[in-house]
């Protein structure tokens, strides 16, 4: 996975607040403690006054304690698997401070409610800051250190996208209970939508090798399949699009642009867990890929949508992508013409794309990737396309 793991981030958070003491000391409650707040070693042996640890050993103890004593409890929290590494790290930091068994326990009602309800409607996750800020006291005394810790944890939590994504129907279409032809669905399995109708989406889940996606509707928590070429993000206004500044792409904002005609939301499929690490090879490849997307869009002269973009491991495996897919490297997009003329788009693009190229017309999209210096050329050429994957 190109991003730092949740465990790495959690260790950084905890060390930044707990510090790291290499010689055992008594904590405020009189318990022998060492490293970043460890009172028992991973073997279960209590810390004793006089114990000494090196920096490397302390870091290893912290990681091992999180893996064995905290993660098993946290991994069964509602919605844990859908949270980004940063949000999982915040919960590990919180658990290190208050105990791993906080969920549904007396005194943790607000944090538990946000986690439970947020798993159904991610917009509720915006309430986490207020919930965390209720845990800044030891006994009846408010501690400045805990105030600062909760503020920083909340800041990290709020880096992720909380708001609903609005999609507008580009034509008459359906919400479906399965990503199949509507003729195979019962009347209860589909819901008609008119051109211009708007849906608020709390979560979008990619379906690989398909132009369909699962959406969870904000508020109701209902889960439907939509055919992406029939929908547009409501915020899309190409007349307002502009290239990002030299300061870099804001991967935290789905409405920001990676290029002139492709948004962060489209590249990440509206999934904060997919953000590339700033300065990484994956980020560099994505920026180059989106520049090629812009060239295609300008030459085509009409809207182009994205059915699949960047999906790092383990997300690629979780959603059923091919092992080793170039989507995991930031080098592939599955795209479709907004006007619905997939055959025409395929025949136009094939001789103009010098890289991996795949025919997904039966599924409503075309696959392109930048292997072998893949790029767009405005002068058509006849060449064999590289074998492709999803």
C-alpha positions in Angstrom: 0.0 0.0 0.0 1.4 3.3 -1.0 0.1 5.2 2.0 1.5 4.9 5.4 -0.4 2.1 7.2 -2.8 2.9 10.1 -0.3 1.3 12.5 2.5 3.6 11.4 0.4 6.7 11.7 -0.9 5.5 15.1 2.6 5.0 16.4 3.5 8.5 15.3 0.4 10.0 17.0 1.0 8.2 20.2 4.7 9.0 20.4 4.0 12.7 19.7 1.8 12.9 22.9 3.2 10.2 25.2 6.8 10.9 24.4 9.3 8.1 24.9 10.9 7.4 28.2 13.8 4.8 28.0 13.9 4.3 31.8 11.0 3.1 33.8 9.1 5.7 35.9 5.9 5.9 38.0 2.9 7.3 36.1 0.5 9.7 37.9 -1.4 6.7 39.3 1.8 5.1 40.7 2.1 2.4 38.1 5.6 1.6 36.7 5.7 2.7 33.1 8.2 2.9 30.2 8.5 3.9 26.6 5.3 5.5 25.3 3.1 4.6 28.2 3.6 0.9 28.4 2.8 -0.7 31.8 3.1 -4.4 30.5 5.5 -5.7 27.9 4.0 -7.7 25.0 4.9 -10.9 26.8 2.5 -9.8 29.7 5.3 -9.1 32.2 4.7 -5.9 34.2 7.2 -3.1 33.8 9.4 -2.7 36.9 11.3 0.4 38.2 14.9 0.1 37.0 14.0 -1.3 33.6 15.8 0.3 30.6 14.9 0.2 26.9 16.5 1.5 23.7 14.7 3.6 21.2 14.2 0.8 18.8 12.9 -1.6 21.4 10.4 1.0 22.6 9.1 1.5 19.1 8.8 -2.3 18.7 6.9 -2.6 22.0 4.4 0.1 21.0 3.7 -1.5 17.7 3.4 -5.0 19.1 1.0 -3.8 21.9 -1.2 -2.0 19.4 -1.3 -5.1 17.2 -2.1 -7.7 19.9 -4.0 -5.7 22.5 -5.8 -3.0 20.7 -6.4 -3.9 17.0 -8.5 -7.0 17.7 -11.0 -4.9 19.6 -11.0 -2.0 17.1 -11.3 -4.1 14.0 -14.8 -5.1 15.0 -16.0 -1.5 15.4 -18.9 -0.6 13.0 -17.4 0.7 9.7 -13.8 0.0 10.6 -12.9 -1.4 7.3 -14.3 1.6 5.4 -12.2 4.1 7.4 -9.0 5.6 6.0 -5.7 4.8 7.6 -5.7 8.2 9.2 -9.0 7.7 10.9 -8.1 4.2 12.0 -4.9 5.7 13.5 -7.0 8.3 15.4 -9.0 5.5 17.0 -5.9 3.6 17.9 -4.5 6.7 19.6 -7.8 7.3 21.4 -7.9 3.6 22.5 -4.2 3.8 23.8 -5.4 6.7 26.0 -8.7 5.3 27.3 -8.5 1.6 26.7 -9.4 -0.6 23.7 -12.8 -1.7 25.0 -14.4 1.8 25.0 -17.1 1.1 22.4 -20.6 0.9 23.8 -19.2 1.4 27.3 -20.6 3.8 29.9 -19.1 7.3 29.4 -18.3 6.7 25.7 -21.9 7.0 24.4 -21.1 9.9 22.0 -18.0 8.3 20.4 -19.9 5.0 20.1 -22.9 6.8 18.4 -20.7 8.5 15.9 -19.0 5.2 15.0 -22.3 3.3 14.8 -24.3 5.8 12.9 -21.4 7.0 10.7 -21.0 3.5 9.4 -24.4 3.9 7.8 -24.2 7.7 7.0 -20.5 8.9 6.8 -21.8 12.5 7.1 -22.3 11.8 10.8 -18.5 11.4 11.2 -18.2 15.2 11.3 -19.5 14.9 14.9 -16.4 13.0 16.0 -14.6 16.2 17.1 -17.3 17.1 19.6 -17.4 13.5 20.8 -13.6 13.3 21.3 -13.5 16.6 23.1 -15.6 15.1 26.0 -12.6 13.0 27.0 -10.1 15.6 28.3 -10.3 14.9 32.0 -8.5 12.7 34.5 -11.0 12.3 37.3 -12.7 15.6 37.5 -9.7 17.6 36.4 -9.3 18.9 32.8 -5.8 18.3 31.6 -4.2 20.6 29.1 -2.3 17.7 27.6 -5.5 15.8 26.9 -7.1 18.9 25.4 -4.2 19.3 23.0 -4.3 15.6 22.2 -8.0 15.4 21.4 -7.7 18.6 19.3 -4.9 17.0 17.2 -6.7 13.7 16.9 -9.8 15.6 15.7 -7.7 17.6 13.2 -6.4 14.4 11.7 -9.9 12.9 11.7 -11.3 15.9 9.9 -8.8 15.7 7.1 -11.1 13.1 5.6 -14.1 14.0 3.5 -17.4 14.0 5.5 -19.9 15.6 3.2 -22.4 13.9 1.0 -21.6 13.9 -2.7 -24.4 15.1 -4.9 -25.0 13.5 -8.3 -27.5 14.7 -10.9 -29.1 12.4 -13.4 -27.8 13.3 -16.9 -30.8 11.4 -18.4 -33.7 9.2 -17.3 -32.2 6.3 -15.4 -32.7 3.9 -12.5 -31.5 3.2 -9.0 -31.1 -0.6 -8.9 -30.8 -3.2 -6.2 -28.3 -5.1 -8.4 -25.8 -4.1 -11.1 -27.6 -5.9 -13.9 -30.0 -5.1 -16.7 -33.2 -3.7 -15.4 -35.3 -6.3 -17.2 -34.1 -8.9 -14.8 -35.2 -6.8 -11.7 -38.6 -6.8 -10.0 -40.5 -3.6 -9.6 -39.2 -3.5 -6.0 -35.6 -3.9 -7.3 -35.5 -0.6 -9.2 -36.5 3.0 -8.8 -36.9 5.4 -11.7 -35.1 8.7 -11.8 -35.8 11.5 -14.2 -33.3 13.7 -16.0 -32.1 16.4 -13.5 -33.0 14.4 -10.4 -30.4 14.7 -7.6 -29.2 12.1 -5.1 -27.0 12.7 -2.1 -24.5 9.9 -1.8 -22.8 9.2 1.5 -20.5 6.5 0.1 -19.6 5.3 -3.4 -18.2 1.8 -3.9 -16.5 0.9 -7.2 -17.5 -2.3 -9.0 -14.4 -3.3 -11.0 -14.9 -4.3 -14.7 -18.1 -2.4 -14.7 -19.5 1.1 -15.2 -21.9 0.5 -12.3 -21.1 1.6 -8.7 -22.8 1.0 -5.4 -24.0 4.1 -3.7 -25.2 4.5 -0.1 -27.8 7.3 0.1 -27.2 10.0 2.7 -29.8 10.0 5.5 -31.6 6.8 4.7 -28.6 4.5 4.4 -30.2 2.7 1.4 -27.7 1.0 -0.9 -28.4 1.1 -4.7 -26.4 0.4 -7.8 -26.2 3.2 -10.4 -24.9 3.3 -13.9 -22.1 5.9 -13.8 -22.5 7.3 -17.4 -26.0 8.3 -16.5 -24.9 10.5 -13.6 -22.7 13.6 -13.1 -21.3 15.0 -9.8 -23.5 18.1 -9.3 -20.4 20.3 -8.6 -19.0 19.7 -12.1 -18.9 22.9 -14.0 -16.2 22.8 -16.7 -16.2 26.5 -17.3 -14.8 26.9 -13.7 -12.2 24.2 -14.0 -8.6 25.2 -13.6 -5.2 23.5 -13.3 -4.1 23.1 -9.7 -1.4 25.5 -8.4 2.2 24.5 -8.1 1.7 23.8 -4.4 0.2 20.4 -5.5 -3.1 18.6 -5.6 -5.4 18.7 -2.6 -6.2 15.0 -2.3 -8.5 15.7 0.7 -11.0 17.7 -1.4 -13.0 15.6 -3.9 -14.0 18.8 -5.8 -10.3 19.8 -6.4 -8.8 19.2 -9.8 -5.8 17.0 -10.7 -5.9 18.5 -14.2 -8.2 20.7 -16.1 -11.0 18.2 -16.6 -10.6 15.5 -14.0 -11.3 15.9 -10.2 -9.8 14.3 -7.2 -13.1 12.6 -6.6 -13.1 10.9 -10.0 -9.5 9.7 -9.6 -10.1 8.3 -6.1 -13.7 7.2 -6.8 -14.8 9.3 -3.9 -12.9 7.1 -1.4 -10.6 8.9 1.0 -8.7 5.7 1.7 -7.2 5.9 -1.8 -5.2 9.1 -1.4 -1.7 8.7 -2.7 1.2 9.7 -0.4 2.4 13.2 -1.3 5.7 12.9 -3.3 5.2 9.2 -4.0 5.7 7.5 -7.3 2.0 6.8 -7.4 1.1 10.5 -7.1 3.6 11.3 -9.9 2.1 8.7 -12.1 -1.5 9.9 -11.4 -0.6 13.5 -12.3 1.0 12.3 -15.6 -2.0 10.1 -16.3 -4.5 13.0 -15.7 -2.5 15.2 -18.0 -3.1 12.6 -20.7 -6.7 12.5 -19.8 -6.9 16.3 -20.3 -5.4 15.9 -23.8 -8.0 13.2 -24.7 -10.8 15.4 -23.4 -9.7 18.5 -25.3 -9.3 16.5 -28.6 -12.6 14.6 -28.1 -14.4 17.9 -27.5 -17.1 16.5 -25.1 -17.4 15.2 -21.6 -15.6 12.0 -20.4 -16.4 10.2 -17.2 -14.3 7.9 -15.0 -15.6 4.4 -14.1 -12.4 3.4 -12.2 -9.2 5.3 -11.2 -6.6 4.8 -8.6 -7.1 1.9 -6.2 -4.1 1.0 -4.0 -3.7 -2.3 -2.2 -5.4 -3.6 -0.2 -8.4 -1.8 -1.6 -7.8 -3.2 -5.1 -8.2 -6.7 -3.6 -11.1 -5.8 -1.4 -13.2 -4.6 -4.4 -12.2 -7.5 -6.6 -9.5 -5.9 -8.8 -6.9 -8.0 -10.7 -3.7 -8.7 -8.7 -1.0 -6.4 -9.9 -3.4 -4.2 -11.8 -1.9 -0.9 -13.1 -4.7 0.8 -11.2 -2.7 0.1 -8.1 0.2 2.1 -9.5 -1.7 5.2 -10.5 -1.2 4.3 -14.2 -4.7 3.3 -15.4 -8.2 4.7 -15.9 -11.4 3.2 -17.1 -13.2 6.0 -19.0 -16.5 6.5 -20.9 -18.0 9.3 -23.1 -20.6 11.3 -21.3 -22.8 11.3 -24.5 -23.1 7.5 -24.3 -21.5 6.9 -27.7 -19.1 4.2 -26.5 -18.5 2.6 -29.8 -17.7 5.9 -31.5 -15.4 6.8 -28.6 -13.6 3.5 -28.8 -12.9 3.7 -32.6 -11.7 7.3 -32.2 -9.4 6.7 -29.3 -7.9 3.3 -30.2 -5.5 4.6 -32.9 -4.7 7.7 -30.8 -3.6 5.9 -27.6 0.0 4.6 -27.3 -0.1 2.4 -24.3 -2.3 -0.2 -22.7 -5.7 -0.1 -24.3 -8.7 -2.4 -23.5 -12.2 -2.9 -25.0 -14.7 -2.7 -22.2 -17.5 -1.5 -24.4 -19.9 -4.3 -23.3 -19.5 -2.9 -19.8 -19.7 0.7 -20.8 -16.1 1.9 -20.6 -12.6 1.9 -22.3 -9.5 1.0 -20.4 -6.3 3.1 -20.9 -3.0 2.9 -19.1 0.4 4.5 -19.4 2.6 1.4 -19.6 5.5 1.6 -22.1 5.4 5.4 -21.9 1.7 5.4 -22.9 0.3 8.7 -24.1 -2.3 10.4 -26.3 -1.4 11.5 -29.8 -3.7 13.6 -32.0 -2.3 11.9 -35.1 -4.0 8.5 -35.5 -1.6 5.5 -35.9 -2.3 1.9 -36.4 -0.4 -0.1 -33.8 -1.1 -3.2 -31.6 -2.3 -2.3 -28.2 -0.6 -3.8 -25.1 -2.5 -6.5 -23.2 -4.5 -4.9 -20.5 -6.0 -5.6 -17.1 -8.6 -4.1 -14.8 
